[in-house]
Structures are given as C-alpha cells and as structure tokens.
Amino acid sequence: MILLAVPYTHIGLVLQSRENRQRSPKKGYRMAKKTLTSVKKRAWKVFSEMIRRTRADDDGMAYCVTCKQEFPDKAKKVHWKELQAGHFIDGKGNAILFDELGVHPQCYSCNCMKSGNKIEYFRFMQEKYGDEVIDYLRRKKHQTKKFTIDELENLMVIWRSRYG
C-alpha cells in the first residue's frame, strides 16, 4: 500500500492510502481543480475519438489516410481504436488543434515513426480538398486562439453527440 500525505483542514498532515484519498469535501479532502490544461487534454481525447469514429464504417473499420495513399493496393482497414488522429500541419497551436479539416485517421507508424508521412498526407489533402483548404490551414496556423474551459467543455458535448 502506498501512503500519501494529504492536507487535512484541522489537524495538519494525515497519511491516507491511495484508495481512500478521493473523498467528499465534507471530510476535509481537496477536490481536484479544473485547469485549462487538464480540460484541453480531455477535449483532445474526445476530439481524437470523434475524428477516428466518424471516418470509420459501420463496423468501426477505417483506413490510415497516408498508408492508403502510399500503398493503395496493400492498404487494409483497421479498427478505429488502432488509429490515431494525425495533424496535416505540425504544431499543436490552438488555432488548428481542433480543426477537422486538418486532422484525419493515421496509423502509429505514419503519425509517429514517419513524422506524419507528410508527402502522402499532402497528396491526400490535395485530392480530397484541393489547394484552397491547404492554404487556409497554412494561414490559420499563424493565428492565435485562446480557449476557455467553458468553450472546451461545450465543444466536447458537440463532439460526443456526433459519435453517439
């Protein structure tokens, strides 16, 4: 059992086991505070799942957009849970972080090992959207967007409703 020091309102420090530390505020324990960073991480998880699920078929199977471009004859569908949500434009700047036009399902190999497999991603983007959307995303990358906690929570509700 791991013991942690937890501040108690009247006595000072009390040692509590990890299993017992999440109690109500009435017992004198602190509740976790919502931070913009923690809400943004949760929002990314919901957004990523929405991207992968909405691009999958009824059986939950989807293609990696870059593998399919590189090896069209050998491309195989995989379950959406095995894919990642890969950005067309690098950098997780807030302006393009949650832009659906620039995020698509990618396998781990393409997204991480090949740093997004940018050549094949570019080909995919040109075929699917054309140069107009590519230019739009390139311009948007340089914009600044500051999210609020309420705004991110509202976006999460919308994204969850899109995949049920």
Chimera marker file (.cmm) of the C-alpha trace (Angstrom):
<marker_set name="trace">
<marker id="1" x="0.000" y="0.000" z="0.000" r="1" g="1" b="0" radius="0.5"/>
<marker id="2" x="1.328" y="3.445" z="-0.968" r="1" g="1" b="0" radius="0.5"/>
<marker id="3" x="0.802" y="6.177" z="1.603" r="1" g="1" b="0" radius="0.5"/>
<marker id="4" x="0.377" y="9.800" z="0.591" r="1" g="1" b="0" radius="0.5"/>
<marker id="5" x="0.438" y="12.959" z="2.661" r="1" g="1" b="0" radius="0.5"/>
<marker id="6" x="-2.933" y="14.679" z="2.317" r="1" g="1" b="0" radius="0.5"/>
<marker id="7" x="-3.611" y="18.067" z="3.933" r="1" g="1" b="0" radius="0.5"/>
<marker id="8" x="-6.466" y="17.915" z="6.405" r="1" g="1" b="0" radius="0.5"/>
<marker id="9" x="-8.360" y="21.074" z="7.316" r="1" g="1" b="0" radius="0.5"/>
<marker id="10" x="-7.973" y="20.942" z="11.123" r="1" g="1" b="0" radius="0.5"/>
<marker id="11" x="-5.136" y="18.627" z="12.105" r="1" g="1" b="0" radius="0.5"/>
<marker id="12" x="-2.229" y="19.228" z="9.684" r="1" g="1" b="0" radius="0.5"/>
<marker id="13" x="-0.973" y="16.271" z="7.654" r="1" g="1" b="0" radius="0.5"/>
<marker id="14" x="-2.696" y="12.916" z="7.725" r="1" g="1" b="0" radius="0.5"/>
<marker id="15" x="-1.402" y="9.842" z="5.886" r="1" g="1" b="0" radius="0.5"/>
<marker id="16" x="-4.013" y="8.226" z="3.673" r="1" g="1" b="0" radius="0.5"/>
<marker id="17" x="-3.891" y="5.264" z="1.333" r="1" g="1" b="0" radius="0.5"/>
<marker id="18" x="-4.322" y="5.896" z="-2.400" r="1" g="1" b="0" radius="0.5"/>
<marker id="19" x="-7.664" y="4.071" z="-2.318" r="1" g="1" b="0" radius="0.5"/>
<marker id="20" x="-9.132" y="6.432" z="0.288" r="1" g="1" b="0" radius="0.5"/>
<marker id="21" x="-7.905" y="9.829" z="-0.863" r="1" g="1" b="0" radius="0.5"/>
<marker id="22" x="-10.872" y="10.704" z="-3.139" r="1" g="1" b="0" radius="0.5"/>
<marker id="23" x="-13.468" y="11.624" z="-0.524" r="1" g="1" b="0" radius="0.5"/>
<marker id="24" x="-16.017" y="14.362" z="-0.442" r="1" g="1" b="0" radius="0.5"/>
<marker id="25" x="-15.114" y="17.893" z="0.658" r="1" g="1" b="0" radius="0.5"/>
<marker id="26" x="-17.132" y="17.359" z="3.857" r="1" g="1" b="0" radius="0.5"/>
<marker id="27" x="-14.411" y="15.005" z="5.121" r="1" g="1" b="0" radius="0.5"/>
<marker id="28" x="-11.726" y="17.685" z="4.662" r="1" g="1" b="0" radius="0.5"/>
<marker id="29" x="-10.131" y="16.464" z="1.438" r="1" g="1" b="0" radius="0.5"/>
<marker id="30" x="-9.467" y="18.707" z="-1.513" r="1" g="1" b="0" radius="0.5"/>
<marker id="31" x="-11.244" y="18.079" z="-4.786" r="1" g="1" b="0" radius="0.5"/>
<marker id="32" x="-9.204" y="18.207" z="-7.989" r="1" g="1" b="0" radius="0.5"/>
<marker id="33" x="-9.268" y="21.666" z="-9.543" r="1" g="1" b="0" radius="0.5"/>
<marker id="34" x="-10.216" y="22.027" z="-13.209" r="1" g="1" b="0" radius="0.5"/>
<marker id="35" x="-7.374" y="23.620" z="-15.108" r="1" g="1" b="0" radius="0.5"/>
<marker id="36" x="-7.334" y="24.754" z="-18.711" r="1" g="1" b="0" radius="0.5"/>
<marker id="37" x="-4.562" y="22.221" z="-19.393" r="1" g="1" b="0" radius="0.5"/>
<marker id="38" x="-6.491" y="19.277" z="-17.951" r="1" g="1" b="0" radius="0.5"/>
<marker id="39" x="-9.696" y="20.216" z="-19.792" r="1" g="1" b="0" radius="0.5"/>
<marker id="40" x="-7.736" y="20.704" z="-23.037" r="1" g="1" b="0" radius="0.5"/>
<marker id="41" x="-6.254" y="17.193" z="-22.682" r="1" g="1" b="0" radius="0.5"/>
<marker id="42" x="-9.731" y="15.731" z="-22.176" r="1" g="1" b="0" radius="0.5"/>
<marker id="43" x="-11.019" y="17.754" z="-25.133" r="1" g="1" b="0" radius="0.5"/>
<marker id="44" x="-8.249" y="16.348" z="-27.338" r="1" g="1" b="0" radius="0.5"/>
<marker id="45" x="-9.187" y="12.786" z="-26.349" r="1" g="1" b="0" radius="0.5"/>
<marker id="46" x="-12.841" y="13.401" z="-27.244" r="1" g="1" b="0" radius="0.5"/>
<marker id="47" x="-11.925" y="15.189" z="-30.499" r="1" g="1" b="0" radius="0.5"/>
<marker id="48" x="-9.493" y="12.421" z="-31.494" r="1" g="1" b="0" radius="0.5"/>
<marker id="49" x="-12.107" y="9.755" z="-30.868" r="1" g="1" b="0" radius="0.5"/>
<marker id="50" x="-14.687" y="11.720" z="-32.857" r="1" g="1" b="0" radius="0.5"/>
<marker id="51" x="-12.291" y="12.074" z="-35.820" r="1" g="1" b="0" radius="0.5"/>
<marker id="52" x="-11.488" y="8.360" z="-35.875" r="1" g="1" b="0" radius="0.5"/>
<marker id="53" x="-15.055" y="7.145" z="-35.283" r="1" g="1" b="0" radius="0.5"/>
<marker id="54" x="-16.738" y="9.415" z="-37.819" r="1" g="1" b="0" radius="0.5"/>
<marker id="55" x="-14.257" y="8.384" z="-40.528" r="1" g="1" b="0" radius="0.5"/>
<marker id="56" x="-14.879" y="4.669" z="-39.816" r="1" g="1" b="0" radius="0.5"/>
<marker id="57" x="-17.514" y="2.482" z="-41.447" r="1" g="1" b="0" radius="0.5"/>
<marker id="58" x="-20.428" y="0.823" z="-39.614" r="1" g="1" b="0" radius="0.5"/>
<marker id="59" x="-18.126" y="-1.959" z="-38.380" r="1" g="1" b="0" radius="0.5"/>
<marker id="60" x="-15.720" y="0.581" z="-36.872" r="1" g="1" b="0" radius="0.5"/>
<marker id="61" x="-13.070" y="-0.005" z="-39.543" r="1" g="1" b="0" radius="0.5"/>
<marker id="62" x="-11.112" y="2.801" z="-41.232" r="1" g="1" b="0" radius="0.5"/>
<marker id="63" x="-8.024" y="3.447" z="-43.341" r="1" g="1" b="0" radius="0.5"/>
<marker id="64" x="-4.903" y="5.360" z="-42.420" r="1" g="1" b="0" radius="0.5"/>
<marker id="65" x="-5.130" y="8.265" z="-44.862" r="1" g="1" b="0" radius="0.5"/>
<marker id="66" x="-1.388" y="8.227" z="-45.590" r="1" g="1" b="0" radius="0.5"/>
<marker id="67" x="-0.839" y="4.450" z="-45.912" r="1" g="1" b="0" radius="0.5"/>
<marker id="68" x="-3.778" y="4.304" z="-48.300" r="1" g="1" b="0" radius="0.5"/>
<marker id="69" x="-2.096" y="6.969" z="-50.436" r="1" g="1" b="0" radius="0.5"/>
<marker id="70" x="1.319" y="5.300" z="-50.346" r="1" g="1" b="0" radius="0.5"/>
<marker id="71" x="0.196" y="1.689" z="-50.901" r="1" g="1" b="0" radius="0.5"/>
<marker id="72" x="-3.326" y="1.761" z="-52.408" r="1" g="1" b="0" radius="0.5"/>
<marker id="73" x="-3.310" y="-1.957" z="-53.308" r="1" g="1" b="0" radius="0.5"/>
<marker id="74" x="-1.972" y="-3.090" z="-49.928" r="1" g="1" b="0" radius="0.5"/>
<marker id="75" x="-3.984" y="-0.720" z="-47.742" r="1" g="1" b="0" radius="0.5"/>
<marker id="76" x="-6.015" y="-2.517" z="-45.140" r="1" g="1" b="0" radius="0.5"/>
<marker id="77" x="-8.739" y="-1.287" z="-42.880" r="1" g="1" b="0" radius="0.5"/>
<marker id="78" x="-8.115" y="-1.394" z="-39.165" r="1" g="1" b="0" radius="0.5"/>
<marker id="79" x="-10.369" y="-0.708" z="-36.197" r="1" g="1" b="0" radius="0.5"/>
<marker id="80" x="-10.647" y="2.977" z="-35.289" r="1" g="1" b="0" radius="0.5"/>
<marker id="81" x="-9.140" y="2.280" z="-31.852" r="1" g="1" b="0" radius="0.5"/>
<marker id="82" x="-5.881" y="1.226" z="-33.538" r="1" g="1" b="0" radius="0.5"/>
<marker id="83" x="-5.586" y="4.556" z="-35.352" r="1" g="1" b="0" radius="0.5"/>
<marker id="84" x="-4.519" y="7.992" z="-34.180" r="1" g="1" b="0" radius="0.5"/>
<marker id="85" x="-5.755" y="11.448" z="-35.117" r="1" g="1" b="0" radius="0.5"/>
<marker id="86" x="-2.902" y="12.954" z="-37.128" r="1" g="1" b="0" radius="0.5"/>
<marker id="87" x="-2.492" y="16.637" z="-37.976" r="1" g="1" b="0" radius="0.5"/>
<marker id="88" x="-1.729" y="17.745" z="-41.523" r="1" g="1" b="0" radius="0.5"/>
<marker id="89" x="0.017" y="20.882" z="-40.231" r="1" g="1" b="0" radius="0.5"/>
<marker id="90" x="2.616" y="20.273" z="-37.496" r="1" g="1" b="0" radius="0.5"/>
<marker id="91" x="2.426" y="22.062" z="-34.207" r="1" g="1" b="0" radius="0.5"/>
<marker id="92" x="-0.428" y="21.920" z="-31.781" r="1" g="1" b="0" radius="0.5"/>
<marker id="93" x="-1.184" y="25.622" z="-31.986" r="1" g="1" b="0" radius="0.5"/>
<marker id="94" x="-4.674" y="26.237" z="-30.705" r="1" g="1" b="0" radius="0.5"/>
<marker id="95" x="-5.945" y="27.710" z="-33.969" r="1" g="1" b="0" radius="0.5"/>
<marker id="96" x="-5.557" y="24.403" z="-35.858" r="1" g="1" b="0" radius="0.5"/>
<marker id="97" x="-5.558" y="21.957" z="-32.954" r="1" g="1" b="0" radius="0.5"/>
<marker id="98" x="-9.268" y="21.173" z="-33.233" r="1" g="1" b="0" radius="0.5"/>
<marker id="99" x="-9.805" y="21.960" z="-36.944" r="1" g="1" b="0" radius="0.5"/>
<marker id="100" x="-11.491" y="18.933" z="-38.528" r="1" g="1" b="0" radius="0.5"/>
<marker id="101" x="-10.201" y="19.803" z="-41.994" r="1" g="1" b="0" radius="0.5"/>
<marker id="102" x="-6.602" y="19.271" z="-40.864" r="1" g="1" b="0" radius="0.5"/>
<marker id="103" x="-6.965" y="16.132" z="-38.714" r="1" g="1" b="0" radius="0.5"/>
<marker id="104" x="-7.513" y="12.625" z="-40.094" r="1" g="1" b="0" radius="0.5"/>
<marker id="105" x="-7.014" y="8.999" z="-39.023" r="1" g="1" b="0" radius="0.5"/>
<marker id="106" x="-3.407" y="7.807" z="-39.229" r="1" g="1" b="0" radius="0.5"/>
<marker id="107" x="-1.688" y="4.656" z="-38.060" r="1" g="1" b="0" radius="0.5"/>
<marker id="108" x="1.022" y="4.867" z="-35.405" r="1" g="1" b="0" radius="0.5"/>
<marker id="109" x="3.716" y="4.170" z="-37.993" r="1" g="1" b="0" radius="0.5"/>
<marker id="110" x="2.744" y="7.087" z="-40.223" r="1" g="1" b="0" radius="0.5"/>
<marker id="111" x="1.882" y="9.542" z="-37.443" r="1" g="1" b="0" radius="0.5"/>
<marker id="112" x="4.825" y="8.892" z="-35.119" r="1" g="1" b="0" radius="0.5"/>
<marker id="113" x="7.525" y="6.857" z="-36.835" r="1" g="1" b="0" radius="0.5"/>
<marker id="114" x="7.294" y="8.793" z="-40.130" r="1" g="1" b="0" radius="0.5"/>
<marker id="115" x="6.526" y="12.168" z="-38.501" r="1" g="1" b="0" radius="0.5"/>
<marker id="116" x="3.099" y="12.323" z="-40.113" r="1" g="1" b="0" radius="0.5"/>
<marker id="117" x="4.202" y="10.932" z="-43.513" r="1" g="1" b="0" radius="0.5"/>
<marker id="118" x="3.815" y="14.481" z="-44.850" r="1" g="1" b="0" radius="0.5"/>
<marker id="119" x="4.319" y="13.766" z="-48.562" r="1" g="1" b="0" radius="0.5"/>
<marker id="120" x="1.485" y="11.243" z="-48.657" r="1" g="1" b="0" radius="0.5"/>
<marker id="121" x="-0.649" y="13.413" z="-46.351" r="1" g="1" b="0" radius="0.5"/>
<marker id="122" x="-0.175" y="16.332" z="-48.762" r="1" g="1" b="0" radius="0.5"/>
<marker id="123" x="-1.294" y="14.141" z="-51.682" r="1" g="1" b="0" radius="0.5"/>
<marker id="124" x="-4.358" y="13.064" z="-49.705" r="1" g="1" b="0" radius="0.5"/>
<marker id="125" x="-5.239" y="16.661" z="-48.831" r="1" g="1" b="0" radius="0.5"/>
<marker id="126" x="-4.855" y="17.804" z="-52.439" r="1" g="1" b="0" radius="0.5"/>
<marker id="127" x="-7.084" y="15.018" z="-53.742" r="1" g="1" b="0" radius="0.5"/>
<marker id="128" x="-9.743" y="15.408" z="-51.058" r="1" g="1" b="0" radius="0.5"/>
<marker id="129" x="-9.859" y="19.183" z="-50.527" r="1" g="1" b="0" radius="0.5"/>
<marker id="130" x="-7.634" y="20.955" z="-53.066" r="1" g="1" b="0" radius="0.5"/>
<marker id="131" x="-5.149" y="23.779" z="-52.637" r="1" g="1" b="0" radius="0.5"/>
<marker id="132" x="-7.709" y="26.198" z="-51.214" r="1" g="1" b="0" radius="0.5"/>
<marker id="133" x="-8.119" y="24.257" z="-47.955" r="1" g="1" b="0" radius="0.5"/>
<marker id="134" x="-4.365" y="23.609" z="-47.703" r="1" g="1" b="0" radius="0.5"/>
<marker id="135" x="-3.704" y="27.360" z="-47.988" r="1" g="1" b="0" radius="0.5"/>
<marker id="136" x="-6.449" y="28.068" z="-45.448" r="1" g="1" b="0" radius="0.5"/>
<marker id="137" x="-4.826" y="25.707" z="-42.901" r="1" g="1" b="0" radius="0.5"/>
<marker id="138" x="-1.372" y="27.162" z="-43.546" r="1" g="1" b="0" radius="0.5"/>
<marker id="139" x="-2.684" y="30.677" z="-42.864" r="1" g="1" b="0" radius="0.5"/>
<marker id="140" x="-4.646" y="29.545" z="-39.811" r="1" g="1" b="0" radius="0.5"/>
<marker id="141" x="-1.534" y="28.009" z="-38.237" r="1" g="1" b="0" radius="0.5"/>
<marker id="142" x="-0.177" y="31.502" z="-37.589" r="1" g="1" b="0" radius="0.5"/>
<marker id="143" x="-3.305" y="32.713" z="-35.817" r="1" g="1" b="0" radius="0.5"/>
<marker id="144" x="-3.667" y="32.699" z="-32.045" r="1" g="1" b="0" radius="0.5"/>
<marker id="145" x="-6.657" y="31.074" z="-30.373" r="1" g="1" b="0" radius="0.5"/>
<marker id="146" x="-7.208" y="31.066" z="-26.620" r="1" g="1" b="0" radius="0.5"/>
<marker id="147" x="-9.797" y="28.596" z="-25.413" r="1" g="1" b="0" radius="0.5"/>
<marker id="148" x="-11.716" y="28.911" z="-22.174" r="1" g="1" b="0" radius="0.5"/>
<marker id="149" x="-12.691" y="25.951" z="-20.013" r="1" g="1" b="0" radius="0.5"/>
<marker id="150" x="-16.399" y="26.532" z="-20.789" r="1" g="1" b="0" radius="0.5"/>
<marker id="151" x="-15.717" y="26.723" z="-24.516" r="1" g="1" b="0" radius="0.5"/>
<marker id="152" x="-13.798" y="23.414" z="-24.483" r="1" g="1" b="0" radius="0.5"/>
<marker id="153" x="-16.490" y="21.711" z="-22.412" r="1" g="1" b="0" radius="0.5"/>
<marker id="154" x="-19.159" y="22.877" z="-24.885" r="1" g="1" b="0" radius="0.5"/>
<marker id="155" x="-17.078" y="21.564" z="-27.797" r="1" g="1" b="0" radius="0.5"/>
<marker id="156" x="-16.751" y="18.181" z="-26.060" r="1" g="1" b="0" radius="0.5"/>
<marker id="157" x="-20.551" y="17.924" z="-25.785" r="1" g="1" b="0" radius="0.5"/>
<marker id="158" x="-20.887" y="18.638" z="-29.523" r="1" g="1" b="0" radius="0.5"/>
<marker id="159" x="-18.170" y="16.136" z="-30.488" r="1" g="1" b="0" radius="0.5"/>
<marker id="160" x="-19.614" y="13.385" z="-28.273" r="1" g="1" b="0" radius="0.5"/>
<marker id="161" x="-23.036" y="13.871" z="-29.855" r="1" g="1" b="0" radius="0.5"/>
<marker id="162" x="-21.540" y="13.229" z="-33.301" r="1" g="1" b="0" radius="0.5"/>
<marker id="163" x="-20.429" y="9.701" z="-32.488" r="1" g="1" b="0" radius="0.5"/>
<marker id="164" x="-23.156" y="8.743" z="-30.084" r="1" g="1" b="0" radius="0.5"/>
<link id1="1" id2="2" r="1" g="1" b="0" radius="0.2"/>
<link id1="2" id2="3" r="1" g="1" b="0" radius="0.2"/>
<link id1="3" id2="4" r="1" g="1" b="0" radius="0.2"/>
<link id1="4" id2="5" r="1" g="1" b="0" radius="0.2"/>
<link id1="5" id2="6" r="1" g="1" b="0" radius="0.2"/>
<link id1="6" id2="7" r="1" g="1" b="0" radius="0.2"/>
<link id1="7" id2="8" r="1" g="1" b="0" radius="0.2"/>
<link id1="8" id2="9" r="1" g="1" b="0" radius="0.2"/>
<link id1="9" id2="10" r="1" g="1" b="0" radius="0.2"/>
<link id1="10" id2="11" r="1" g="1" b="0" radius="0.2"/>
<link id1="11" id2="12" r="1" g="1" b="0" radius="0.2"/>
<link id1="12" id2="13" r="1" g="1" b="0" radius="0.2"/>
<link id1="13" id2="14" r="1" g="1" b="0" radius="0.2"/>
<link id1="14" id2="15" r="1" g="1" b="0" radius="0.2"/>
<link id1="15" id2="16" r="1" g="1" b="0" radius="0.2"/>
<link id1="16" id2="17" r="1" g="1" b="0" radius="0.2"/>
<link id1="17" id2="18" r="1" g="1" b="0" radius="0.2"/>
<link id1="18" id2="19" r="1" g="1" b="0" radius="0.2"/>
<link id1="19" id2="20" r="1" g="1" b="0" radius="0.2"/>
<link id1="20" id2="21" r="1" g="1" b="0" radius="0.2"/>
<link id1="21" id2="22" r="1" g="1" b="0" radius="0.2"/>
<link id1="22" id2="23" r="1" g="1" b="0" radius="0.2"/>
<link id1="23" id2="24" r="1" g="1" b="0" radius="0.2"/>
<link id1="24" id2="25" r="1" g="1" b="0" radius="0.2"/>
<link id1="25" id2="26" r="1" g="1" b="0" radius="0.2"/>
<link id1="26" id2="27" r="1" g="1" b="0" radius="0.2"/>
<link id1="27" id2="28" r="1" g="1" b="0" radius="0.2"/>
<link id1="28" id2="29" r="1" g="1" b="0" radius="0.2"/>
<link id1="29" id2="30" r="1" g="1" b="0" radius="0.2"/>
<link id1="30" id2="31" r="1" g="1" b="0" radius="0.2"/>
<link id1="31" id2="32" r="1" g="1" b="0" radius="0.2"/>
<link id1="32" id2="33" r="1" g="1" b="0" radius="0.2"/>
<link id1="33" id2="34" r="1" g="1" b="0" radius="0.2"/>
<link id1="34" id2="35" r="1" g="1" b="0" radius="0.2"/>
<link id1="35" id2="36" r="1" g="1" b="0" radius="0.2"/>
<link id1="36" id2="37" r="1" g="1" b="0" radius="0.2"/>
<link id1="37" id2="38" r="1" g="1" b="0" radius="0.2"/>
<link id1="38" id2="39" r="1" g="1" b="0" radius="0.2"/>
<link id1="39" id2="40" r="1" g="1" b="0" radius="0.2"/>
<link id1="40" id2="41" r="1" g="1" b="0" radius="0.2"/>
<link id1="41" id2="42" r="1" g="1" b="0" radius="0.2"/>
<link id1="42" id2="43" r="1" g="1" b="0" radius="0.2"/>
<link id1="43" id2="44" r="1" g="1" b="0" radius="0.2"/>
<link id1="44" id2="45" r="1" g="1" b="0" radius="0.2"/>
<link id1="45" id2="46" r="1" g="1" b="0" radius="0.2"/>
<link id1="46" id2="47" r="1" g="1" b="0" radius="0.2"/>
<link id1="47" id2="48" r="1" g="1" b="0" radius="0.2"/>
<link id1="48" id2="49" r="1" g="1" b="0" radius="0.2"/>
<link id1="49" id2="50" r="1" g="1" b="0" radius="0.2"/>
<link id1="50" id2="51" r="1" g="1" b="0" radius="0.2"/>
<link id1="51" id2="52" r="1" g="1" b="0" radius="0.2"/>
<link id1="52" id2="53" r="1" g="1" b="0" radius="0.2"/>
<link id1="53" id2="54" r="1" g="1" b="0" radius="0.2"/>
<link id1="54" id2="55" r="1" g="1" b="0" radius="0.2"/>
<link id1="55" id2="56" r="1" g="1" b="0" radius="0.2"/>
<link id1="56" id2="57" r="1" g="1" b="0" radius="0.2"/>
<link id1="57" id2="58" r="1" g="1" b="0" radius="0.2"/>
<link id1="58" id2="59" r="1" g="1" b="0" radius="0.2"/>
<link id1="59" id2="60" r="1" g="1" b="0" radius="0.2"/>
<link id1="60" id2="61" r="1" g="1" b="0" radius="0.2"/>
<link id1="61" id2="62" r="1" g="1" b="0" radius="0.2"/>
<link id1="62" id2="63" r="1" g="1" b="0" radius="0.2"/>
<link id1="63" id2="64" r="1" g="1" b="0" radius="0.2"/>
<link id1="64" id2="65" r="1" g="1" b="0" radius="0.2"/>
<link id1="65" id2="66" r="1" g="1" b="0" radius="0.2"/>
<link id1="66" id2="67" r="1" g="1" b="0" radius="0.2"/>
<link id1="67" id2="68" r="1" g="1" b="0" radius="0.2"/>
<link id1="68" id2="69" r="1" g="1" b="0" radius="0.2"/>
<link id1="69" id2="70" r="1" g="1" b="0" radius="0.2"/>
<link id1="70" id2="71" r="1" g="1" b="0" radius="0.2"/>
<link id1="71" id2="72" r="1" g="1" b="0" radius="0.2"/>
<link id1="72" id2="73" r="1" g="1" b="0" radius="0.2"/>
<link id1="73" id2="74" r="1" g="1" b="0" radius="0.2"/>
<link id1="74" id2="75" r="1" g="1" b="0" radius="0.2"/>
<link id1="75" id2="76" r="1" g="1" b="0" radius="0.2"/>
<link id1="76" id2="77" r="1" g="1" b="0" radius="0.2"/>
<link id1="77" id2="78" r="1" g="1" b="0" radius="0.2"/>
<link id1="78" id2="79" r="1" g="1" b="0" radius="0.2"/>
<link id1="79" id2="80" r="1" g="1" b="0" radius="0.2"/>
<link id1="80" id2="81" r="1" g="1" b="0" radius="0.2"/>
<link id1="81" id2="82" r="1" g="1" b="0" radius="0.2"/>
<link id1="82" id2="83" r="1" g="1" b="0" radius="0.2"/>
<link id1="83" id2="84" r="1" g="1" b="0" radius="0.2"/>
<link id1="84" id2="85" r="1" g="1" b="0" radius="0.2"/>
<link id1="85" id2="86" r="1" g="1" b="0" radius="0.2"/>
<link id1="86" id2="87" r="1" g="1" b="0" radius="0.2"/>
<link id1="87" id2="88" r="1" g="1" b="0" radius="0.2"/>
<link id1="88" id2="89" r="1" g="1" b="0" radius="0.2"/>
<link id1="89" id2="90" r="1" g="1" b="0" radius="0.2"/>
<link id1="90" id2="91" r="1" g="1" b="0" radius="0.2"/>
<link id1="91" id2="92" r="1" g="1" b="0" radius="0.2"/>
<link id1="92" id2="93" r="1" g="1" b="0" radius="0.2"/>
<link id1="93" id2="94" r="1" g="1" b="0" radius="0.2"/>
<link id1="94" id2="95" r="1" g="1" b="0" radius="0.2"/>
<link id1="95" id2="96" r="1" g="1" b="0" radius="0.2"/>
<link id1="96" id2="97" r="1" g="1" b="0" radius="0.2"/>
<link id1="97" id2="98" r="1" g="1" b="0" radius="0.2"/>
<link id1="98" id2="99" r="1" g="1" b="0" radius="0.2"/>
<link id1="99" id2="100" r="1" g="1" b="0" radius="0.2"/>
<link id1="100" id2="101" r="1" g="1" b="0" radius="0.2"/>
<link id1="101" id2="102" r="1" g="1" b="0" radius="0.2"/>
<link id1="102" id2="103" r="1" g="1" b="0" radius="0.2"/>
<link id1="103" id2="104" r="1" g="1" b="0" radius="0.2"/>
<link id1="104" id2="105" r="1" g="1" b="0" radius="0.2"/>
<link id1="105" id2="106" r="1" g="1" b="0" radius="0.2"/>
<link id1="106" id2="107" r="1" g="1" b="0" radius="0.2"/>
<link id1="107" id2="108" r="1" g="1" b="0" radius="0.2"/>
<link id1="108" id2="109" r="1" g="1" b="0" radius="0.2"/>
<link id1="109" id2="110" r="1" g="1" b="0" radius="0.2"/>
<link id1="110" id2="111" r="1" g="1" b="0" radius="0.2"/>
<link id1="111" id2="112" r="1" g="1" b="0" radius="0.2"/>
<link id1="112" id2="113" r="1" g="1" b="0" radius="0.2"/>
<link id1="113" id2="114" r="1" g="1" b="0" radius="0.2"/>
<link id1="114" id2="115" r="1" g="1" b="0" radius="0.2"/>
<link id1="115" id2="116" r="1" g="1" b="0" radius="0.2"/>
<link id1="116" id2="117" r="1" g="1" b="0" radius="0.2"/>
<link id1="117" id2="118" r="1" g="1" b="0" radius="0.2"/>
<link id1="118" id2="119" r="1" g="1" b="0" radius="0.2"/>
<link id1="119" id2="120" r="1" g="1" b="0" radius="0.2"/>
<link id1="120" id2="121" r="1" g="1" b="0" radius="0.2"/>
<link id1="121" id2="122" r="1" g="1" b="0" radius="0.2"/>
<link id1="122" id2="123" r="1" g="1" b="0" radius="0.2"/>
<link id1="123" id2="124" r="1" g="1" b="0" radius="0.2"/>
<link id1="124" id2="125" r="1" g="1" b="0" radius="0.2"/>
<link id1="125" id2="126" r="1" g="1" b="0" radius="0.2"/>
<link id1="126" id2="127" r="1" g="1" b="0" radius="0.2"/>
<link id1="127" id2="128" r="1" g="1" b="0" radius="0.2"/>
<link id1="128" id2="129" r="1" g="1" b="0" radius="0.2"/>
<link id1="129" id2="130" r="1" g="1" b="0" radius="0.2"/>
<link id1="130" id2="131" r="1" g="1" b="0" radius="0.2"/>
<link id1="131" id2="132" r="1" g="1" b="0" radius="0.2"/>
<link id1="132" id2="133" r="1" g="1" b="0" radius="0.2"/>
<link id1="133" id2="134" r="1" g="1" b="0" radius="0.2"/>
<link id1="134" id2="135" r="1" g="1" b="0" radius="0.2"/>
<link id1="135" id2="136" r="1" g="1" b="0" radius="0.2"/>
<link id1="136" id2="137" r="1" g="1" b="0" radius="0.2"/>
<link id1="137" id2="138" r="1" g="1" b="0" radius="0.2"/>
<link id1="138" id2="139" r="1" g="1" b="0" radius="0.2"/>
<link id1="139" id2="140" r="1" g="1" b="0" radius="0.2"/>
<link id1="140" id2="141" r="1" g="1" b="0" radius="0.2"/>
<link id1="141" id2="142" r="1" g="1" b="0" radius="0.2"/>
<link id1="142" id2="143" r="1" g="1" b="0" radius="0.2"/>
<link id1="143" id2="144" r="1" g="1" b="0" radius="0.2"/>
<link id1="144" id2="145" r="1" g="1" b="0" radius="0.2"/>
<link id1="145" id2="146" r="1" g="1" b="0" radius="0.2"/>
<link id1="146" id2="147" r="1" g="1" b="0" radius="0.2"/>
<link id1="147" id2="148" r="1" g="1" b="0" radius="0.2"/>
<link id1="148" id2="149" r="1" g="1" b="0" radius="0.2"/>
<link id1="149" id2="150" r="1" g="1" b="0" radius="0.2"/>
<link id1="150" id2="151" r="1" g="1" b="0" radius="0.2"/>
<link id1="151" id2="152" r="1" g="1" b="0" radius="0.2"/>
<link id1="152" id2="153" r="1" g="1" b="0" radius="0.2"/>
<link id1="153" id2="154" r="1" g="1" b="0" radius="0.2"/>
<link id1="154" id2="155" r="1" g="1" b="0" radius="0.2"/>
<link id1="155" id2="156" r="1" g="1" b="0" radius="0.2"/>
<link id1="156" id2="157" r="1" g="1" b="0" radius="0.2"/>
<link id1="157" id2="158" r="1" g="1" b="0" radius="0.2"/>
<link id1="158" id2="159" r="1" g="1" b="0" radius="0.2"/>
<link id1="159" id2="160" r="1" g="1" b="0" radius="0.2"/>
<link id1="160" id2="161" r="1" g="1" b="0" radius="0.2"/>
<link id1="161" id2="162" r="1" g="1" b="0" radius="0.2"/>
<link id1="162" id2="163" r="1" g="1" b="0" radius="0.2"/>
<link id1="163" id2="164" r="1" g="1" b="0" radius="0.2"/>
</marker_set>
